[in-house]
Amino acid sequence: MTLAQNPFISVIVVNYNSGEMLSKALSALAKQTYSNFEVIVIDNHSVDNSWQAAEKTNFPCRLVRLDKNTGFAAANNLAVADYIHSDWIFFLNPDAYPEPECLEVIVKNINQIPNVDCFACSLIDANQPLQLDGLGDTYHISGLHWRTGHGAPCDITPAHPIEVFSACAAAAIYRTETYRQLGGFDETYFAYSEDVDLGFRLRLIGGKSLLLPNARVHHVGSAITGRSSDFSVYHGHRNLTWTFIKNVPDPLMLVLLPVHLAMILYMGCFFAASGRLKLYMQAKIDAFQHIRLLLAQRKEIQSKRTCSCLNLLQMMTWRPRKSFTKVSIKQENTNY
């Protein structure tokens, strides 16, 4: 493929006890048809030998081993601050395996759509290849968010790039300058929701995230922390409240805060029925205990907002997750 531009891409993989998955992810990168990239593996003090795979690659790969688990957000920020000099960053989880043409598709769209600062890959369930893991992130007016199309058949994937609320960081591409302008991932999150928070902040300053249907990545999903583990429940529900408080503009907050509080009560009933109410309530207590810090962050974030409340509301959804269909995915977003 002849390209007008051949941007240098830094692929950042944050590793923590991923076993053979990191080796598989690096093998997928070795098969890419686009070769102008480097890989930085930040190992968050793994106690297994998974990190050793980064020493055996046939492409430029730098391994950085940390003396403690700093979390997903902080490890990515460290890589961007100290170890990359590229124009674009490709965040890739160790349990995510790009198809051979993935980077080539990304570069093609970077060249063809120069006004976009973030691209999302199409995530396919690594264990069920006819099923989606997600087509970008959906943000509900209550503050809940999820991967669009998760569990749906792959044939609902749109034919052309579409705008999504945010890009799932299992496989997301950001312009380096924009990522730094946004301050990167919020390190207080440690893990979970930091990608939605970042995409929300990007949208507030007038940016957008675009799903690339043909940039396909096979994703195991929550392979290390567990999809419904105590760790994921606590951090997920604490952090989604932080994302809501920090980012929802004042005019919308007046309308959506009661919806958010109702959602908290509703989810409390759900976790009470499953015997995990104490864990859920601790997540919410800890979320609101940081209110002073959140309000300070909110003041700074909102001072930079250029996105209209109407535009923001149009990119959210009010419908429940189970109602999403082929029609909604294709028609509710702007085609490119």
C-alpha positions as CSV (number, residue, x, y, z in Angstrom):
1,M,0.0,0.0,0.0
2,T,1.3,3.4,-1.0
3,L,0.6,6.0,1.7
4,A,0.9,9.8,1.4
5,Q,2.0,9.7,5.0
6,N,3.6,6.9,7.1
7,P,3.1,8.0,10.7
8,F,5.3,6.4,13.3
9,I,3.0,4.7,15.9
10,S,3.9,3.7,19.5
11,V,2.0,0.7,20.7
12,I,1.8,0.7,24.4
13,V,1.0,-2.6,26.2
14,V,0.5,-2.6,30.0
15,N,1.2,-6.0,31.3
16,Y,0.3,-7.6,34.6
17,N,0.5,-11.4,35.1
18,S,-1.0,-12.0,31.6
19,G,0.6,-15.4,31.1
20,E,0.7,-16.5,27.5
21,M,-1.6,-13.7,26.4
22,L,1.2,-11.1,26.1
23,S,3.2,-13.4,23.9
24,K,0.1,-13.9,21.7
25,A,-0.5,-10.1,21.5
26,L,3.2,-9.5,20.5
27,S,3.0,-12.3,17.9
28,A,-0.1,-10.5,16.4
29,L,1.9,-7.3,16.2
30,A,4.8,-9.1,14.5
31,K,2.4,-10.1,11.7
32,Q,1.2,-6.5,10.9
33,T,1.3,-5.5,7.3
34,Y,2.3,-1.9,8.4
35,S,5.7,-1.9,9.9
36,N,6.5,1.7,11.0
37,F,5.8,1.2,14.7
38,E,7.5,0.4,18.0
39,V,6.2,-1.3,21.1
40,I,6.6,-0.3,24.7
41,V,5.7,-2.9,27.3
42,I,5.2,-1.6,30.7
43,D,5.2,-4.5,33.2
44,N,3.3,-3.6,36.4
45,H,5.4,-5.8,38.6
46,S,4.2,-9.2,37.3
47,V,5.0,-12.2,39.4
48,D,4.7,-14.6,36.5
49,N,7.2,-14.7,33.5
50,S,4.8,-13.1,31.0
51,W,7.1,-10.1,30.6
52,Q,9.8,-12.2,29.1
53,A,7.9,-12.3,25.8
54,A,8.9,-8.6,25.3
55,E,12.5,-9.7,25.1
56,K,12.0,-12.0,22.1
57,T,10.4,-9.8,19.5
58,N,11.6,-9.2,15.9
59,F,10.5,-5.6,15.9
60,P,11.5,-2.6,18.1
61,C,10.2,-3.4,21.6
62,R,11.2,-1.7,24.9
63,L,10.4,-3.5,28.1
64,V,10.0,-1.3,31.3
65,R,9.6,-3.3,34.5
66,L,8.1,-1.5,37.5
67,D,8.7,-2.3,41.1
68,K,5.0,-2.1,42.0
69,N,1.6,-2.4,40.3
70,T,0.8,1.3,39.5
71,G,-2.4,0.5,37.7
72,F,-3.4,0.7,34.0
73,A,-3.8,4.5,33.9
74,A,-0.5,5.4,35.5
75,A,1.5,2.8,33.5
76,N,0.2,4.2,30.2
77,N,0.9,7.8,31.3
78,L,4.4,6.8,32.2
79,A,5.0,5.3,28.8
80,V,3.7,8.4,27.1
81,A,5.7,10.8,29.3
82,D,9.1,9.0,29.2
83,Y,9.3,6.5,26.4
84,I,7.6,7.6,23.2
85,H,8.4,10.2,20.5
86,S,5.6,9.3,18.0
87,D,2.7,11.2,16.6
88,W,0.2,8.5,17.4
89,I,-0.3,6.1,20.3
90,F,-2.0,2.7,20.0
91,F,-3.1,1.5,23.4
92,L,-3.4,-2.3,23.3
93,N,-4.3,-4.7,26.1
94,P,-2.2,-7.9,26.5
95,D,-5.3,-9.9,25.9
96,A,-6.1,-8.1,22.6
97,Y,-4.8,-9.5,19.3
98,P,-4.9,-7.3,16.2
99,E,-5.5,-8.9,12.8
100,P,-2.6,-8.5,10.4
101,E,-4.1,-5.5,8.5
102,C,-5.2,-3.6,11.7
103,L,-2.4,-1.0,11.8
104,E,-2.6,-0.5,8.0
105,V,-6.3,0.2,8.3
106,I,-5.7,2.7,11.1
107,V,-3.0,4.5,9.1
108,K,-5.3,4.7,6.0
109,N,-8.0,6.4,8.1
110,I,-5.5,8.7,9.8
111,N,-4.5,9.9,6.3
112,Q,-8.1,10.2,5.0
113,I,-9.7,11.7,8.1
114,P,-7.2,14.2,9.5
115,N,-9.6,16.0,11.8
116,V,-10.1,13.1,14.2
117,D,-7.9,12.6,17.3
118,C,-9.1,9.2,18.5
119,F,-10.0,6.0,16.7
120,A,-11.6,2.9,18.2
121,C,-11.0,-0.6,16.8
122,S,-13.7,-3.2,16.3
123,L,-13.4,-5.7,19.1
124,I,-14.2,-9.3,18.4
125,D,-14.7,-11.9,21.2
126,A,-11.4,-13.9,21.1
127,N,-13.2,-17.0,22.3
128,Q,-16.2,-16.7,19.9
129,P,-15.1,-15.2,16.6
130,L,-18.6,-14.7,15.3
131,Q,-19.5,-12.5,18.3
132,L,-18.5,-8.9,19.1
133,D,-16.8,-7.8,22.2
134,G,-17.6,-4.2,21.4
135,L,-17.9,-1.4,18.8
136,G,-16.7,1.6,20.9
137,D,-18.3,2.8,24.1
138,T,-21.9,3.9,24.7
139,Y,-22.6,6.4,27.5
140,H,-26.0,6.4,29.2
141,I,-27.6,9.5,30.6
142,S,-27.4,7.8,34.1
143,G,-23.6,7.6,33.9
144,L,-23.6,3.8,33.1
145,H,-21.5,2.9,30.1
146,W,-20.7,-0.2,28.2
147,R,-19.1,-1.5,25.0
148,T,-21.6,-1.1,22.2
149,G,-22.7,-4.4,20.7
150,H,-21.0,-6.5,23.3
151,G,-22.2,-10.1,22.8
152,A,-24.0,-9.3,19.5
153,P,-23.2,-11.1,16.2
154,C,-20.4,-9.6,14.2
155,D,-22.7,-8.9,11.3
156,I,-24.1,-5.8,13.1
157,T,-20.8,-4.1,12.5
158,P,-21.3,-1.0,10.3
159,A,-19.8,-0.9,6.8
160,H,-18.2,2.5,7.3
161,P,-16.5,4.4,10.1
162,I,-19.0,5.9,12.6
163,E,-18.7,8.3,15.5
164,V,-18.9,6.7,19.0
165,F,-19.0,8.2,22.4
166,S,-15.5,7.0,23.3
167,A,-12.9,4.3,22.4
168,C,-12.4,1.3,24.5
169,A,-8.7,1.3,25.6
170,A,-8.3,-2.4,24.9
171,A,-7.4,-1.2,21.4
172,A,-7.6,2.6,21.0
173,I,-5.6,5.1,19.0
174,Y,-4.9,8.6,20.1
175,R,-3.0,11.5,18.6
176,T,-0.1,11.9,21.0
177,E,-0.4,15.7,21.2
178,T,-4.1,15.5,22.1
179,Y,-3.5,12.8,24.7
180,R,-1.0,15.0,26.4
181,Q,-3.2,18.1,26.1
182,L,-5.9,16.1,27.9
183,G,-3.5,15.1,30.7
184,G,-3.7,11.4,29.8
185,F,-5.7,8.9,31.8
186,D,-6.8,9.9,35.3
187,E,-4.4,7.9,37.5
188,T,-6.7,7.9,40.5
189,Y,-8.9,5.5,38.6
190,F,-6.2,2.8,38.8
191,A,-8.2,0.6,36.4
192,Y,-11.7,0.7,34.7
193,S,-13.6,3.6,33.1
194,E,-10.4,5.6,32.6
195,D,-10.9,5.3,28.8
196,V,-14.5,6.5,29.0
197,D,-13.4,9.4,31.1
198,L,-10.7,10.3,28.6
199,G,-13.1,10.1,25.7
200,F,-15.6,12.3,27.6
201,R,-12.9,14.9,28.2
202,L,-11.9,14.7,24.5
203,R,-15.5,15.3,23.5
204,L,-15.9,18.3,25.9
205,I,-13.0,20.1,24.1
206,G,-14.6,19.5,20.7
207,G,-12.9,16.3,19.8
208,K,-14.5,13.0,18.7
209,S,-13.9,9.3,18.6
210,L,-14.4,7.3,15.4
211,L,-15.0,3.6,15.2
212,L,-13.0,1.8,12.4
213,P,-15.0,-1.3,11.5
214,N,-12.2,-2.9,9.5
215,A,-9.5,-2.4,12.2
216,R,-10.3,-5.7,13.9
217,V,-8.9,-6.8,17.2
218,H,-9.7,-10.1,18.9
219,H,-10.2,-9.4,22.6
220,V,-10.5,-11.8,25.5
221,G,-11.8,-9.1,27.9
222,S,-11.2,-8.9,31.7
223,A,-8.9,-11.9,31.4
224,I,-6.7,-10.7,34.3
225,T,-9.1,-9.0,36.7
226,G,-12.3,-11.0,35.9
227,R,-15.4,-9.5,34.4
228,S,-17.5,-9.8,37.6
229,S,-14.8,-9.9,40.2
230,D,-14.9,-7.8,43.3
231,F,-12.0,-5.8,41.9
232,S,-13.9,-5.0,38.7
233,V,-17.2,-4.2,40.5
234,Y,-15.6,-1.9,43.0
235,H,-13.4,0.0,40.6
236,G,-16.0,0.1,37.9
237,H,-18.8,1.5,40.0
238,R,-16.6,3.9,41.9
239,N,-15.0,5.3,38.8
240,L,-18.2,5.7,36.7
241,T,-19.5,8.1,39.4
242,W,-16.2,10.0,39.3
243,T,-16.6,10.2,35.5
244,F,-20.1,11.5,35.8
245,I,-19.3,14.2,38.4
246,K,-16.2,15.5,36.7
247,N,-17.5,15.7,33.1
248,V,-21.3,16.4,32.9
249,P,-21.7,20.1,32.3
250,D,-23.7,22.3,34.7
251,P,-26.9,22.6,32.5
252,L,-27.1,18.9,32.0
253,M,-26.1,18.1,35.7
254,L,-29.4,19.7,36.8
255,V,-31.3,17.2,34.8
256,L,-29.1,14.1,34.9
257,L,-28.0,14.0,38.5
258,P,-31.4,12.7,39.7
259,V,-31.1,10.0,37.0
260,H,-27.6,9.1,38.2
261,L,-28.8,8.9,41.8
262,A,-31.8,6.7,40.8
263,M,-29.3,4.4,38.9
264,I,-27.2,4.1,42.1
265,L,-30.3,3.0,44.0
266,Y,-31.4,0.6,41.2
267,M,-27.9,-1.0,41.0
268,G,-27.8,-1.2,44.8
269,C,-30.9,-3.4,44.7
270,F,-29.3,-5.6,42.0
271,F,-26.1,-6.1,44.1
272,A,-28.2,-6.6,47.3
273,A,-30.0,-9.5,45.5
274,S,-26.6,-11.0,44.5
275,G,-25.1,-10.7,48.0
276,R,-22.6,-8.0,47.2
277,L,-24.3,-4.8,48.4
278,K,-21.5,-4.1,50.9
279,L,-18.9,-4.1,48.2
280,Y,-21.1,-1.9,46.0
281,M,-21.9,0.6,48.7
282,Q,-18.2,0.8,49.6
283,A,-17.5,1.8,46.0
284,K,-20.0,4.6,46.2
285,I,-18.9,5.8,49.6
286,D,-15.4,6.0,48.4
287,A,-16.5,7.8,45.2
288,F,-18.2,10.6,47.1
289,Q,-15.5,10.9,49.8
290,H,-13.3,12.4,47.0
291,I,-15.8,15.1,46.2
292,R,-13.4,18.0,46.9
293,L,-10.9,16.6,44.5
294,L,-13.6,15.8,42.0
295,L,-15.0,19.3,42.1
296,A,-11.5,20.8,41.6
297,Q,-11.0,18.5,38.6
298,R,-14.5,19.4,37.3
299,K,-13.8,23.1,37.5
300,E,-10.7,22.7,35.3
301,I,-12.3,20.4,32.9
302,Q,-15.5,22.5,32.4
303,S,-13.4,25.7,31.9
304,K,-12.1,24.1,28.7
305,R,-15.4,22.9,27.4
306,T,-16.3,23.9,23.8
307,C,-18.8,21.2,23.1
308,S,-22.5,22.2,23.4
309,C,-24.7,20.5,25.8
310,L,-27.0,19.5,22.9
311,N,-24.2,17.9,21.0
312,L,-23.1,16.0,24.1
313,L,-26.6,14.9,24.9
314,Q,-27.0,13.7,21.3
315,M,-24.0,11.4,21.7
316,M,-25.5,9.8,24.9
317,T,-28.3,7.3,25.0
318,W,-31.4,7.1,27.3
319,R,-32.3,3.5,26.3
320,P,-31.4,0.5,28.3
321,R,-28.4,-1.6,27.2
322,K,-30.5,-4.6,26.1
323,S,-32.4,-2.5,23.5
324,F,-29.4,-1.9,21.2
325,T,-29.9,-3.5,17.8
326,K,-28.4,-3.4,14.3
327,V,-30.5,-0.4,13.5
328,S,-29.5,1.6,16.5
329,I,-25.8,1.1,15.9
330,K,-26.0,2.1,12.3
331,Q,-28.4,5.0,12.5
332,E,-27.6,6.8,15.7
333,N,-24.1,7.8,14.8
334,T,-22.6,10.0,12.1
335,N,-21.1,8.1,9.2
336,Y,-17.8,9.0,7.6
